[in-house]
Structure formats: C-alpha cells, structure tokens
Amino acid sequence: MNICLVSRELYPFQKAGIGVYIYNLTKSFNMNGHNVYIITSKENEMEHIRRLDNNTNVTVIGVDLGEEALLFEDFNYAYSYGVYNKLKQLVNHYEIDLIEFADFFGEAFFSILYKKVRGEFAHIPFVVKLHTPTYECNLANQIEEPETNLTLQEDYTIINVDYVCAISYFMKDTIANRLQRSDIHVIYNMIDNPDINSSEINVKQILHKNYVLYVGRLEERKGIDLFVKAAIKYLENHKNDIYFVVIGQDVLNLRSNKMVKDELIELIPKDLHDNFVWKMPMLQEDLFHYYRHAYVSVFPSRFEGFGNVCVEAMTMGSPVIVSNNTAMMEIIDVDDNYGISFSNDDYFDLYIKLTELLNDEQQRNHLSSLSKQRAEDFALSNIYPAQIQYYKSVIEQYKAGDVKRQEDILEHILLKNVDRVQYFIKENKRLTEEWSHLAKINEQRNDDINKFSEENKRILGEWEYSTKINEELNKQIYNLNLENQRILNEWEIMVSKHSKILAQLEEQDREIKNLFALTEDGKGKLEQKTIELKEVTELLQNKKFLVKQLITGKRGKKT
C-alpha cells in the first residue's frame, strides 16, 4: 500500500505529540512492507536528508513556499496551498492509495477545496486525524477570542474531508458536538518503546534524586501551573527531599505577553527554587530514562486529546496521576484502574492525590506494574492491525462511492479568486521577466554607452593631450623658425663675408699669379744672368789662367 501522511511536525525534528504519532505510524507501516510518503516542512526534509536516512520505503517531501507566499499573506493558507501543490506532483508520479492529514494548522484546506469543487484527487480518499484542533487549545488556554482564521481553516478541513479519525473517544465527542460531524472513527495513538540502552544520558544525574515528573509544553492547557502550585504546596508541608522535574518547551503567555516559565518561577518561593529542575524537550531515548526513575509522573492537562506522554510514562512503569474530564481517563480507565485521577483544574486535589501516592510506596509499586500492563494495549503491534484495517475499509468504502459532497458557491468563488490571483501573479511574473529582460538590454546599452563615453573620454583626453603636444610642437617649430632665421641671417652674413673674402682671395690669386709670372720672368732673366755669370766666371777663370801663365812665364825667364 502507498500511504501519504501530511504533517508539519515530524519527530525527531519536532518532539511534540503529532510528530511522534507520525513517526510511530510510519515505523509500523514500514515494518509491514508499506510505502510511506511524508509531506512536511522543508526544514524537516533537509534535516532528514542530512541524517542520510536510506530507508527506501519512506520518502520525505518538504514544502518550500515560493509562489504560495505571493498568493496569501496568511502563512497557514500559503502552507496549505504548498501542500496541495506537492500532493499534485506526488500523485502524478505514484499510485497513492490514501492520504491522511493532521488537523493542526489546517494543512488539508486547499487539497480538500480543490477536490470538492474541481474533482482533483477524485480517486484518493482523504482522512483527517483529529489530534487537538487549535480552537480547543485556545479555549483551554483561556484565549479571549478562540476563533481565528486558523481555527476556521482547521474546522473547514474537519467538516469537509472524506473521513475523520480521532485519537480518542473524548476527542471524537468534543468535535462531534461542536462541528456536528458524527461519522468519526476512533483509533488510539500507537506508542513505541525506544531502545533506551542506546541513550548517552548520564543516568546517575537522575538516580541521585527522588523526583516527580511533568512532561509537556509549558502552557495553561497542559496544566503546568497546577503542577507547580501542587508542588509548592507539597514542599511547604513536607520534607524537601523530593524534586520536581519539568521537561517541556517554554511558550509565550498571550494574555500576559510573558514567557510561562518566568511566570512560574515568580510563583515559587526562593527557598524552594532548588527543588525544581527545568529541562528542554529531548529525544525519547533520553526522556524514557526520566520516566523509568520517576516516583510518579503527573499530567495535569485541562484539555487533552489523548496523552502520548502518559502512555510513554506507563510503558516505563511509572505510576501516573492525570486530570479527569480528558482523554487520559481512557488510558487509566474511568475507574482509575491503571492510575490516579484528580479533579480537572483543581491544584489542591492534585496536591492531595500526589501526597497520598508519595507516602504509599506499596501503591506506587502496584501502579507501576499496572502501568506496564496497560501500556501494552497501545504498543505498535496492538494498534497497527486496527490502523491498517481502518485504512482498508476507508479505501473500499471510497471506491464504492459512499462519500457525498455538498458544494458551496463561496468555495467556487474562492477558487476563482485564487485562479485570478494566480493569473495576476503569472502575468506579473511575465511582465517582471520582460522588464528584467529589457532592463538587461538597457543595462547592456548603458554599458555600451558607458563604454562609448569612456572611449570618447579617452579620445578627448588623447585629443587634448595631442593639442597640448601640438601647441608645444608649434612653439618648438616657432622657436626653430626663429633659430633658423637667425642661422640664415648669420649664414647670409657669412656668405657675404665669404664673397668678400673670396673676391679678396681671387684678387690675391691674381696678384700671386702676376707675382708668379714676374717670378718666372725674373727666374728666366736670373737663369740668363746665371749663364752669363757663368760665362764671365769661366772667362775670368781663363783670364786668371792666362795671368798665371803670364806670371809663371816671366819668372822663368828671370832664372
């Protein structure tokens, strides 16, 4: 069988009643070979993936609000619409035999609405499991205006779903009377016995104290104030060797706008503060150690649809005290055969019953034995057959066409408005995408313009630089022209001087030539004179010789 469970809460990510119920139900189905698809929050899906749970028979699907958040301002409507979208995707891929929704948060609202008005999911039966609707919680917490958009959303799902199954006869009668729905089936929650030996809790921290245990949210509906007041009364009248352990999530008191734990601590006399131990919600493996070693566990709820924690405590052999006029009377039996009850909303009666039990060890031991015996009735192995048989009967009845629906014009109008808003969102998305595209084009053009502007600046800068260079060059050319003119003038002067010098040189050259000619002429004359002189010299020499001969001849004659 393929079963889909829809719950925003999922243990161990949320340690609350519905989450534990979904966890145990899934475990029992999985053990018996069924496939389970859980639609929950996106955070739970991511945590499930992070823990690397490789169980192939269990698929966790997270609701991640996208378009839904645009359609609805109210988160619960948006989340319900997100669930509807996830279910459409799921049934398109798998043959789902049955879908069960938790009542809390009205998660089935849009799925039921589309099924009822437009015939979607027509082949799949829907079941809403009654845990405790918000309206009943608001009444028990004494909220001034218990009816809200959320309570109306939850009530619509309960009234219009194919089948309703309550977790107790008390819950069935409560809703049947308020919403006039009589076809409510009852199957108690199944409670698993975890492997406490795997827990890492320090048991010695628990064993060294004798304590009374409270487990539950710190809210008025759960009767935490009754527990604290009864504890104070006991401690003021008895020896202080008893401690009172409170395990639960602190919440805001909407009437006082204060945290409930702070208000409770203000109630407790300072000399008794050490007798109270406050713990946050914890894993069941750890919690069951506290159940096992408690003298007594007290569940003083003003309104309780079942009481998982009561059965859990009894599973570990803890004697229990519960408030009457709640579903927990179905657990301990109306004749108090398996526990002790006190008058609802009466802390003094709780004090009396608590004192009697704490002073009677034999009675505590007797109730401890009976607790274990009674808890077996709620074990997975005992509740599972009834659960699966109920699902099978629902599927058979649904196929036989026993479910009749009456449509309301307002439902059609609502869905048409949703369609219209969806159209506007899609059109807005299309226009936004076009605008984004145009914006990108414009951005590209702006980039091009910026590039052109930058290029223009660059060219202008280069032009300005070139202009400066040109001016500088013009100055240099002007200076060069001046220098050239100066050189030219000097050149002309030099040429003029050169011409004069050249003329002088030419004149000197002529004079030199004339002198040379005169020299040549003088040289010829000189040579002629030289010849003549030579001839004269020779003649003289001849004359000398003759003279000498003459002289010599005269001397010879004398001799």
C-alpha positions in Angstrom: 0.0 0.0 0.0 1.2 3.5 -0.8 0.2 5.9 2.0 0.8 9.6 2.2 1.0 11.4 5.6 0.8 15.1 5.8 2.1 16.8 8.9 4.2 19.9 9.5 5.5 18.2 12.7 7.8 15.2 12.4 9.8 13.5 15.2 12.7 13.7 16.0 12.9 17.2 14.4 9.9 18.3 16.5 9.4 16.5 19.8 5.7 17.1 20.0 2.7 14.7 20.0 1.7 14.8 16.3 5.3 14.4 15.2 5.8 11.4 17.5 2.5 9.9 16.1 3.6 10.3 12.5 7.0 8.8 13.4 5.4 5.7 15.1 2.8 5.3 12.4 5.5 5.4 9.7 7.6 2.9 11.5 4.7 0.4 11.8 3.8 0.8 8.1 7.4 0.4 7.1 7.8 -2.7 9.3 4.9 -4.3 7.4 6.1 -3.5 4.0 4.1 -0.4 3.0 5.5 2.6 1.3 5.1 5.9 3.2 5.3 9.4 1.7 5.5 12.2 4.3 4.8 15.8 3.3 6.3 18.1 5.9 8.2 21.3 6.2 11.2 22.0 4.0 13.4 22.2 7.1 12.4 18.7 8.1 13.1 17.4 4.6 16.6 18.9 4.7 17.3 17.5 8.2 16.1 14.1 7.0 18.5 14.3 4.0 21.3 15.5 6.3 20.9 12.4 8.5 21.2 10.2 5.4 18.2 8.0 6.2 18.4 5.4 3.5 15.1 3.8 4.2 13.8 3.3 0.7 10.2 2.7 1.9 9.9 6.2 3.4 10.1 9.4 1.3 10.1 12.8 3.0 8.9 15.7 0.8 9.4 19.3 2.0 7.0 22.2 1.3 9.1 25.1 0.2 6.9 28.2 -0.2 7.5 30.1 -3.4 4.5 31.3 -5.4 2.3 30.4 -2.4 3.8 33.1 -0.3 2.8 35.6 -3.0 -0.8 34.3 -3.2 -1.5 34.5 0.5 -0.4 36.8 3.3 -1.5 34.2 5.9 1.2 31.7 6.3 -1.1 28.8 7.1 -3.1 29.4 3.9 0.1 29.6 1.9 1.5 26.4 3.5 -1.8 24.6 2.8 -1.6 25.6 -0.8 2.0 24.5 -0.9 0.8 21.1 0.4 -1.8 20.9 -2.4 0.9 21.6 -5.0 3.2 18.9 -3.5 0.3 16.4 -3.5 -0.4 17.1 -7.2 3.2 16.3 -8.0 3.2 13.2 -5.9 0.0 11.6 -7.4 1.3 12.3 -10.9 4.3 10.1 -10.1 2.9 7.4 -7.8 -0.3 5.5 -7.2 -1.3 6.8 -3.8 -4.0 4.7 -2.0 -4.8 7.1 0.8 -3.8 10.5 2.2 -4.0 11.3 5.9 -3.7 14.9 7.1 -3.2 16.2 10.7 -5.9 18.5 11.8 -3.5 21.0 13.3 -2.6 24.0 11.1 -5.4 23.1 8.6 -2.9 21.7 6.1 -5.6 19.9 4.1 -7.6 23.0 3.4 -6.8 23.6 -0.3 -6.4 20.0 -1.2 -9.9 19.3 0.1 -11.2 22.5 -1.5 -9.8 21.6 -5.0 -11.1 18.0 -4.6 -14.5 19.1 -3.6 -15.0 21.9 -6.2 -12.9 20.7 -9.1 -12.7 17.0 -8.6 -8.9 16.8 -8.2 -7.7 13.7 -6.3 -11.1 12.2 -7.0 -9.7 8.6 -6.9 -7.9 9.0 -3.5 -9.7 9.0 -0.1 -8.7 11.8 2.3 -8.6 11.3 6.1 -8.1 14.0 8.7 -6.7 12.7 12.0 -8.1 14.6 15.0 -5.4 15.3 17.5 -6.4 18.6 19.1 -7.7 21.4 16.9 -6.5 24.9 17.7 -10.0 26.1 18.8 -9.9 23.6 21.7 -6.4 24.7 22.6 -7.4 28.3 22.6 -10.4 27.6 24.9 -8.2 25.6 27.3 -5.6 28.4 27.3 -8.4 30.9 28.0 -7.7 33.0 24.9 -10.2 35.8 24.8 -11.2 35.2 21.2 -10.7 31.5 20.5 -12.0 31.7 16.9 -9.3 32.8 14.4 -8.6 32.3 10.7 -6.6 29.3 11.6 -9.4 27.7 13.6 -11.8 28.3 10.8 -9.3 26.8 8.4 -9.0 23.7 10.6 -12.7 23.4 11.0 -13.3 23.5 7.3 -11.0 20.6 6.8 -12.7 18.5 9.5 -16.2 19.3 8.2 -15.5 18.7 4.5 -12.9 15.9 4.5 -14.0 12.4 3.3 -13.2 10.7 6.6 -12.3 11.7 10.1 -10.4 9.6 12.6 -9.9 10.7 16.2 -7.2 9.7 18.6 -9.7 9.1 21.4 -13.5 9.0 22.1 -13.1 12.1 24.2 -11.8 13.9 21.1 -14.5 12.4 18.9 -17.3 13.6 21.2 -15.8 17.0 21.6 -15.6 17.6 17.8 -18.9 15.9 17.1 -20.7 18.2 19.5 -19.0 21.4 18.2 -19.0 20.7 14.5 -21.9 18.3 14.2 -19.9 15.6 12.5 -21.0 12.2 13.7 -19.1 9.8 11.4 -15.9 10.0 13.3 -13.9 6.8 13.8 -11.5 6.3 16.8 -8.1 4.7 16.8 -5.7 5.3 19.7 -2.2 6.5 19.1 0.4 3.8 19.0 3.4 4.2 21.3 6.8 2.7 20.6 9.2 1.6 23.3 12.6 3.1 22.2 16.0 1.5 22.8 17.0 3.4 26.0 20.2 1.4 26.2 21.5 3.4 23.3 21.0 6.7 25.1 24.0 8.6 26.2 22.2 10.4 29.1 24.0 10.3 32.4 21.6 8.1 34.4 23.4 8.9 37.7 22.3 12.5 37.4 18.7 11.2 37.6 19.1 8.4 40.2 20.5 10.5 43.0 17.3 12.5 43.3 13.8 11.4 44.2 11.5 13.3 41.9 8.1 13.8 40.5 8.0 14.3 36.7 6.0 16.6 34.4 6.4 16.3 30.6 4.6 18.7 28.2 4.6 22.2 26.9 4.6 24.9 29.5 1.1 26.2 28.7 -2.1 26.6 30.6 -3.8 23.9 28.6 -1.3 21.4 29.8 -1.9 22.4 33.5 1.8 23.3 34.2 0.6 25.9 36.7 -1.4 23.3 38.5 1.7 21.1 38.7 3.8 23.9 40.1 1.2 25.0 42.6 0.7 21.5 43.9 4.4 21.0 44.1 4.8 24.2 46.2 2.0 23.1 48.5 3.7 19.7 49.0 7.2 21.2 49.6 5.8 23.7 52.1 4.2 20.9 54.1 6.7 18.1 53.8 10.4 17.5 53.9 12.3 18.8 50.9 13.9 15.6 49.7 11.5 15.5 46.7 12.3 17.3 43.5 10.0 18.3 40.7 11.4 17.8 37.2 9.7 19.8 34.4 10.5 18.7 30.8 8.9 20.8 28.0 9.1 23.7 25.7 8.6 27.1 27.2 5.9 29.2 25.4 4.6 32.8 25.5 1.5 33.5 27.5 -0.5 35.5 25.0 -2.6 37.2 27.8 0.4 38.5 29.8 2.9 38.6 27.0 5.4 36.9 29.3 7.1 33.5 29.0 5.3 31.0 31.1 8.4 29.6 32.8 9.3 33.1 34.1 5.8 33.5 35.5 6.0 30.1 37.2 9.4 30.8 38.7 7.9 34.0 40.2 5.3 31.8 41.9 7.9 29.6 43.6 9.3 30.8 46.9 13.1 31.4 46.6 13.9 28.8 49.2 12.2 26.2 47.1 13.8 27.1 43.7 16.4 24.3 44.1 13.7 21.7 44.3 12.6 22.5 40.7 14.6 21.2 37.7 13.8 22.6 34.3 14.6 20.6 31.1 14.1 21.3 27.4 12.4 18.7 25.2 14.7 15.8 24.4 14.9 12.6 22.4 12.6 9.8 23.6 15.7 7.6 24.3 16.7 10.2 26.9 13.2 11.0 28.1 12.3 7.4 28.8 15.1 7.3 31.4 13.3 10.1 33.3 10.0 8.1 33.1 11.7 4.9 34.4 13.1 6.5 37.5 10.3 8.9 38.5 8.4 8.3 41.7 5.3 9.4 39.9 4.6 11.2 36.6 1.9 13.9 36.6 -0.1 15.0 33.6 -2.5 17.7 34.8 -3.9 18.9 31.4 -7.1 20.9 31.4 -7.8 19.6 27.9 -6.0 16.6 26.4 -7.0 14.8 23.2 -5.1 11.6 24.1 -1.9 11.8 26.1 1.1 10.2 24.4 3.4 11.2 27.3 1.1 9.4 29.7 1.4 6.1 27.8 5.1 6.7 27.4 5.5 7.0 31.2 3.4 3.9 31.8 5.5 2.0 29.3 8.4 2.5 31.6 6.5 1.5 34.7 5.9 5.0 36.1 2.8 5.5 38.2 0.7 8.3 36.8 -1.7 11.0 38.0 -3.9 12.6 35.4 -6.7 15.1 35.3 -10.2 13.8 34.8 -12.5 15.1 32.0 -9.8 14.5 29.5 -8.9 11.6 27.1 -6.3 10.4 29.6 -9.2 8.8 31.5 -9.5 6.4 28.6 -5.8 5.4 29.3 -6.0 4.8 33.0 -9.7 3.7 32.8 -12.6 5.6 34.1 -12.4 3.8 37.4 -8.8 4.7 37.9 -7.7 1.0 37.5 -4.4 1.9 35.9 -3.6 5.3 37.5 -5.0 8.0 39.7 -7.1 11.0 38.6 -7.7 14.3 40.2 -10.4 17.0 39.6 -9.6 18.9 36.5 -8.3 22.4 37.1 -8.0 21.8 40.9 -4.4 22.0 42.1 -5.3 21.3 45.7 -6.9 18.0 44.8 -3.8 17.2 42.8 -1.7 18.0 45.9 -3.8 15.6 48.0 -3.5 12.8 45.4 0.2 13.4 44.9 0.8 13.4 48.7 -1.1 10.1 49.1 0.9 8.4 46.4 4.3 9.7 47.5 3.6 8.4 51.0 2.4 5.0 49.8 5.3 3.0 48.3 3.2 -0.1 48.1 0.6 1.7 46.0 3.3 3.1 43.8 4.8 -0.3 43.1 1.3 -1.7 42.4 0.5 1.1 39.9 3.9 0.7 38.3 3.1 -2.9 37.5 -0.3 -2.0 36.2 1.1 0.8 34.1 3.3 -1.5 32.1 0.4 -3.9 31.7 -1.9 -1.2 30.4 0.8 0.4 28.1 1.0 -2.8 26.1 -2.5 -2.1 24.7 -1.0 0.9 22.9 2.1 -0.8 21.5 2.7 -0.7 17.8 1.9 -4.4 17.4 -1.5 -4.0 19.0 -2.6 -0.7 17.4 -1.3 -1.4 13.9 -3.9 -4.0 12.9 -6.7 -1.6 13.8 -5.0 1.2 11.9 -4.4 -0.8 8.7 -7.9 -2.3 8.8 -9.4 1.1 9.1 -7.4 2.3 6.0 -8.5 -0.7 4.0 -12.1 -0.2 4.9 -11.9 3.5 4.0 -10.4 2.7 0.6 -13.2 0.1 0.0 -15.9 2.5 1.0 -14.5 5.3 -1.1 -14.3 3.1 -4.2 -17.9 2.1 -3.6 -18.8 5.8 -3.8 -20.2 6.1 -0.3 -18.8 9.6 0.1 -21.2 12.5 -0.8 -20.2 16.1 -1.0 -22.2 19.3 -1.0 -20.6 22.2 -2.7 -20.9 25.8 -1.6 -20.9 28.8 -4.0 -18.4 30.5 -1.8 -15.9 27.7 -2.5 -16.2 28.2 -6.2 -15.8 31.9 -5.8 -12.7 31.4 -3.6 -11.0 29.1 -6.1 -11.9 31.5 -8.9 -10.3 34.3 -6.9 -7.3 32.1 -6.4 -7.1 31.4 -10.1 -7.4 35.1 -10.8 -4.6 35.9 -8.3 -2.5 33.2 -9.8 -3.1 34.7 -13.3 -2.1 38.1 -12.0 1.0 36.6 -10.3 1.9 34.8 -13.6 1.3 37.9 -15.6 3.2 40.0 -13.1 6.0 37.4 -13.3 5.9 37.5 -17.1 6.0 41.3 -17.1 8.7 41.2 -14.5 10.7 38.8 -16.6 10.2 41.0 -19.7 11.1 44.1 -17.6 14.1 42.2 -16.4 15.0 41.4 -20.0 14.5 45.0 -21.1 16.4 46.1 -18.0 19.3 43.8 -19.0 19.1 45.1 -22.6 19.0 48.7 -21.2 21.8 47.8 -18.9 23.8 46.4 -21.8 23.1 49.6 -23.8 24.0 51.6 -20.8 27.2 49.5 -20.6 27.8 50.3 -24.3 27.0 53.9 -23.8 29.4 53.9 -20.8 32.0 52.2 -23.0 31.4 54.8 -25.7 31.5 57.5 -23.2 34.7 56.1 -21.7 36.1 55.8 -25.3 35.0 59.3 -26.0 36.7 60.5 -22.9 39.8 58.6 -23.8 39.8 60.1 -27.4 39.0 63.5 -26.0 41.8 63.1 -23.5 44.1 62.0 -26.2 42.9 64.9 -28.4 43.6 67.3 -25.5 46.9 65.7 -25.0 47.6 65.9 -28.7 46.6 69.5 -28.7 49.0 70.3 -26.0 51.7 68.3 -27.8 50.8 70.2 -31.0 51.0 73.5 -29.2 54.3 72.5 -27.8 55.5 71.4 -31.2 54.2 74.7 -32.7 56.2 76.5 -30.1 59.2 74.4 -30.9 58.7 75.0 -34.6 58.3 78.7 -34.0 61.5 78.7 -32.0 63.1 76.6 -34.6 62.0 79.0 -37.3 63.4 81.9 -35.2 66.6 79.9 -34.8 66.6 79.0 -38.5 66.1 82.6 -39.4 68.9 83.6 -37.1 71.2 81.0 -38.6 70.0 82.0 -42.1 70.8 85.6 -41.3 74.2 84.6 -39.9 74.6 82.4 -43.0 73.8 85.3 -45.3 76.3 87.5 -43.3 78.9 84.7 -43.6 78.1 84.3 -47.3 78.5 88.0 -47.8 81.8 87.9 -45.8 82.8 84.8 -47.7 82.1 86.5 -51.0 84.2 89.4 -50.0 86.9 87.1 -48.8 86.6 85.1 -52.0 86.9 88.3 -54.0 90.0 89.2 -52.0 91.3 85.7 -52.4 90.7 86.0 -56.2 92.5 89.3 -56.2 95.3 87.9 -54.2 95.3 84.9 -56.5 95.7 87.3 -59.5 98.4 89.1 -57.7 100.1 85.8 -56.8 99.8 84.8 -60.5 101.2 88.1 -61.5 104.0 87.6 -58.9 104.4 84.1 -60.2 104.7 85.4 -63.7 107.1 88.0 -62.6 108.9 85.4 -60.7 109.0 83.2 -63.7 110.3 86.1 -65.8 112.8 87.0 -63.2 113.8 83.4 -63.0 114.4 83.4 -66.7 116.4 86.5 -66.5 118.2 85.1 -63.5 119.0 82.0 -65.4 120.2 84.1 -68.3 122.2 86.2 -65.9 123.5 82.9 -64.3 124.6 81.7 -67.7 126.1 85.0 -68.4 127.7 85.0 -65.0 129.0 81.5 -65.6 130.4 82.6 -68.9 132.0 85.6 -67.2 133.3 83.3 -64.5 134.7 81.0 -67.0 136.2 83.9 -68.8 137.7 85.2 -65.6 139.0 81.8 -64.8 140.6 81.7 -68.3 141.9 85.2 -67.7 143.3 84.0 -64.3 144.9 81.1 -66.0 146.4 83.3 -68.6 147.5 85.7 -66.0 149.0 82.9 -64.0 150.7 81.6 -67.1 152.0 85.0 -67.8 153.3 85.4 -64.4 154.9 81.9 -64.4 156.5 82.6 -67.8 158.0 85.8 -66.6 159.6 84.0 -63.6 161.2 81.5 -65.8 162.9 84.0 -67.9 164.4 85.6 -64.9 166.0 82.5 -63.9 
